[in-house]
């Protein structure tokens, strides 16, 4: 049975002290309300990871880096390697986020290097894919997303592929207040699962967690998560408030 996952992505928000307080609040609420059947992950800035790992009960809450370097080590000023991330106590890494692709020019070639290093260091990649508004309006989102998968995670061995989670991002619905309808979310998630089945077989496809990553809120989480191919969410803004985040977790 595939995992239900709700992962927060704090992006470039909170200083260290604010991040620790947010992590404490999430940890307290998760402990009090319970979320035993849901994997909860906090995607924090690099500067926060070690302290957040120390703050939360890591048997209940996983910690993710929002990125890692495409090189193992060396003269790459400002980069943070997958090995460094792992040494902090983090166990997840978010890779391929639309903002990394758009603002920092990350390509499939770059992401393949990052995926290999993350897996080598026993980090669980949460791999992002998804289309912008013009692609959606043209009705070519399926082909676009399949190309993203073909160029990256579909190059993995079946054993390595089983170690990742996927987050579908409707880029047109991130930060806009627009949310894909429940039907739209299910349609694209089912398509992604179908392409996984074609590549790796039904057993692996049915075991792969596919998260929705576009303006998920406590008010729509239950409807979104009721879809049979939506296994949770990669949450941006709503992960910055502990009660909102737990409201999404309780959507299951």
C-alpha positions as CSV (number, residue, x, y, z in Angstrom):
1,X,0.0,0.0,0.0
2,X,1.5,3.3,-1.0
3,X,2.2,6.0,1.5
4,X,0.1,9.1,2.2
5,X,2.4,12.1,2.3
6,X,1.9,15.7,3.3
7,X,5.1,17.7,2.8
8,X,5.5,21.4,3.6
9,X,7.8,23.5,1.4
10,X,8.7,26.7,3.3
11,X,10.7,28.0,0.4
12,X,12.8,31.2,1.2
13,X,10.7,32.0,4.3
14,X,11.4,32.2,8.1
15,X,14.6,33.0,9.8
16,X,16.1,30.3,11.9
17,X,14.3,31.3,15.1
18,X,10.9,31.5,13.3
19,X,11.5,28.2,11.6
20,X,12.2,26.5,14.9
21,X,9.0,27.9,16.4
22,X,7.0,26.7,13.4
23,X,8.5,23.3,13.6
24,X,7.7,23.1,17.3
25,X,4.1,24.1,16.6
26,X,3.7,21.5,13.9
27,X,5.3,18.8,16.1
28,X,2.9,19.7,18.9
29,X,-0.2,19.6,16.8
30,X,0.8,16.4,15.0
31,X,1.4,14.8,18.4
32,X,-1.8,16.0,19.9
33,X,-4.1,15.3,16.9
34,X,-2.4,12.2,15.6
35,X,-1.5,11.5,12.0
36,X,-0.3,7.9,12.3
37,X,-1.3,6.9,8.8
38,X,0.2,10.0,7.1
39,X,3.9,10.7,6.5
40,X,4.5,14.4,7.5
41,X,7.5,16.2,6.0
42,X,8.9,19.7,6.6
43,X,10.9,21.1,3.7
44,X,13.0,23.8,5.4
45,X,15.8,26.2,4.3
46,X,19.3,24.6,4.5
47,X,20.1,26.9,7.5
48,X,17.3,25.3,9.5
49,X,17.6,21.6,8.9
50,X,19.8,20.6,11.8
51,X,17.9,22.5,14.4
52,X,14.5,21.3,13.0
53,X,15.7,17.7,13.1
54,X,16.6,18.3,16.8
55,X,13.2,20.0,17.4
56,X,10.7,17.5,16.0
57,X,10.0,13.9,16.8
58,X,11.6,12.4,13.7
59,X,9.6,9.2,14.2
60,X,6.6,11.3,13.4
61,X,8.0,14.0,11.1
62,X,10.5,13.8,8.3
63,X,12.7,16.7,7.3
64,X,13.6,17.7,3.7
65,X,16.0,19.9,2.0
66,X,14.5,22.0,-0.8
67,X,17.4,21.2,-3.1
68,X,20.9,19.7,-3.3
69,X,23.9,20.3,-5.5
70,X,24.5,18.4,-8.8
71,X,28.1,17.6,-7.7
72,X,29.3,15.4,-4.9
73,X,31.9,17.9,-3.6
74,X,34.5,20.3,-4.8
75,X,35.0,24.0,-5.7
76,X,31.4,24.9,-6.0
77,X,31.0,28.0,-3.8
78,X,27.6,28.2,-2.2
79,X,26.4,24.7,-3.0
80,X,25.1,22.1,-0.5
81,X,25.8,18.5,-1.5
82,X,23.5,15.6,-1.0
83,X,26.0,14.1,1.5
84,X,25.9,17.4,3.5
85,X,22.1,17.3,3.5
86,X,22.1,13.7,4.7
87,X,24.6,14.5,7.5
88,X,22.1,17.0,9.0
89,X,19.6,14.3,9.7
90,X,17.3,15.1,6.9
91,X,15.8,12.2,5.0
92,X,14.1,13.8,2.0
93,X,15.0,16.3,-0.7
94,X,12.7,18.2,-3.0
95,X,14.1,18.1,-6.6
96,X,12.9,19.7,-9.8
97,X,10.5,22.3,-8.3
98,X,9.1,24.6,-10.9
99,X,10.8,27.6,-9.3
100,X,14.2,25.9,-9.5
101,X,13.6,25.1,-13.2
102,X,12.3,28.6,-14.1
103,X,14.4,30.9,-11.9
104,X,17.7,28.9,-11.9
105,X,17.6,27.2,-15.2
106,X,17.7,23.6,-13.9
107,X,17.6,21.1,-16.8
108,X,16.8,17.4,-16.9
109,X,20.5,16.8,-17.2
110,X,21.1,18.7,-14.0
111,X,18.3,16.9,-12.2
112,X,19.6,13.5,-13.2
113,X,22.8,14.3,-11.5
114,X,21.0,15.4,-8.4
115,X,18.7,12.4,-8.3
116,X,21.7,10.0,-8.5
117,X,23.5,11.8,-5.7
118,X,20.3,12.0,-3.5
119,X,19.7,8.3,-3.9
120,X,23.4,7.4,-3.4
121,X,23.1,9.3,0.0
122,X,19.9,7.5,0.9
123,X,17.7,10.6,0.7
124,X,14.2,10.2,-0.6
125,X,13.6,12.5,-3.6
126,X,10.3,14.3,-3.9
127,X,10.5,14.9,-7.6
128,X,8.4,17.7,-9.0
129,X,6.8,17.9,-12.5
130,X,4.0,20.0,-14.0
131,X,3.0,22.5,-16.6
132,X,2.6,26.3,-17.0
133,X,-0.6,28.0,-18.0
134,X,0.1,28.1,-21.7
135,X,0.7,24.4,-21.8
136,X,-2.5,23.7,-19.9
137,X,-4.5,26.1,-22.2
138,X,-3.1,24.3,-25.3
139,X,-4.2,21.0,-23.9
140,X,-0.7,19.5,-24.1
141,X,-0.1,19.0,-20.4
142,X,0.0,15.2,-20.6
143,X,2.7,15.2,-23.3
144,X,4.7,17.9,-21.4
145,X,4.7,16.0,-18.1
146,X,5.5,12.7,-19.8
147,X,8.6,14.4,-21.4
148,X,9.7,15.6,-18.0
149,X,9.4,12.1,-16.6
150,X,11.0,10.4,-19.6
151,X,14.0,12.7,-19.4
152,X,14.6,12.1,-15.7
153,X,13.1,9.6,-13.3
154,X,12.1,7.2,-16.0
155,X,15.9,6.7,-16.6
156,X,16.2,5.2,-13.1
157,X,16.3,1.5,-12.5
158,X,13.1,0.0,-11.2
159,X,14.8,-0.5,-7.8
160,X,15.7,3.2,-7.5
161,X,12.4,4.4,-8.9
162,X,10.6,2.7,-6.0
163,X,12.6,5.0,-3.6
164,X,11.1,8.3,-4.8
165,X,7.8,10.2,-4.5
166,X,6.4,12.4,-7.2
167,X,4.7,15.8,-6.8
168,X,2.6,17.1,-9.6
169,X,2.6,20.9,-9.7
170,X,0.0,22.7,-11.8
171,X,2.3,25.8,-12.1
172,X,-0.7,27.9,-13.2
173,X,-2.3,27.2,-9.8
174,X,0.7,28.0,-7.5
175,X,0.5,31.3,-5.6
176,X,-2.4,32.4,-7.8
177,X,-5.3,31.3,-5.5
178,X,-6.5,29.1,-8.4
179,X,-6.7,25.4,-7.7
180,X,-7.0,22.6,-10.1
181,X,-10.4,21.1,-9.7
182,X,-10.7,17.7,-8.0
183,X,-11.4,16.2,-11.4
184,X,-8.4,17.9,-13.1
185,X,-6.1,16.7,-10.3
186,X,-7.3,13.1,-10.5
187,X,-7.1,13.1,-14.3
188,X,-3.4,14.1,-14.4
189,X,-2.4,12.0,-11.5
190,X,-4.1,9.0,-13.1
191,X,-2.2,9.8,-16.3
192,X,1.1,9.9,-14.4
193,X,0.4,6.6,-12.7
194,X,-0.5,5.1,-16.1
195,X,2.8,6.2,-17.6
196,X,4.6,4.7,-14.6
197,X,2.8,1.4,-15.2
198,X,3.8,1.4,-18.9
199,X,7.4,1.9,-17.9
200,X,7.8,-0.1,-14.7
201,X,4.7,-2.2,-14.4
202,X,1.5,-2.0,-12.4
203,X,3.0,-3.1,-9.1
204,X,5.5,-0.2,-9.0
205,X,2.9,2.2,-10.3
206,X,0.5,1.3,-7.6
207,X,3.2,1.7,-4.9
208,X,4.3,5.2,-6.0
209,X,3.0,8.1,-4.0
210,X,1.9,11.0,-6.3
211,X,1.3,14.3,-4.4
212,X,-0.7,17.3,-5.6
213,X,1.3,20.6,-5.4
214,X,-1.0,23.5,-6.3
215,X,-2.7,25.7,-3.7
216,X,-3.9,22.9,-1.5
217,X,-5.7,24.3,1.6
218,X,-7.6,22.9,4.6
219,X,-10.8,23.8,2.7
220,X,-10.1,21.7,-0.3
221,X,-7.7,19.0,1.0
222,X,-10.4,16.4,1.7
223,X,-11.9,16.7,-1.8
224,X,-8.5,16.5,-3.4
225,X,-7.3,13.6,-1.3
226,X,-10.5,11.6,-1.9
227,X,-9.3,10.9,-5.4
228,X,-7.8,7.5,-5.8
229,X,-4.6,8.6,-7.4
230,X,-3.9,11.7,-5.2
231,X,-1.7,10.5,-2.3
232,X,-1.2,13.8,-0.5
233,X,0.3,17.2,-1.1
234,X,3.4,19.3,-1.5
235,X,2.2,22.4,0.4
236,X,3.6,25.9,0.1
237,X,1.9,28.8,1.7
238,X,-0.4,26.7,3.9
239,X,2.5,24.9,5.5
240,X,3.6,28.2,7.1
241,X,0.8,28.0,9.7
242,X,0.7,24.9,11.9
243,X,-3.1,24.7,12.2
244,X,-3.5,25.1,8.4
245,X,-0.9,22.4,7.8
246,X,-2.6,20.0,10.2
247,X,-5.9,20.8,8.6
248,X,-4.5,19.6,5.3
249,X,-3.1,16.4,7.0
250,X,-6.5,15.8,8.4
251,X,-7.9,15.9,4.9
252,X,-7.3,12.1,4.7
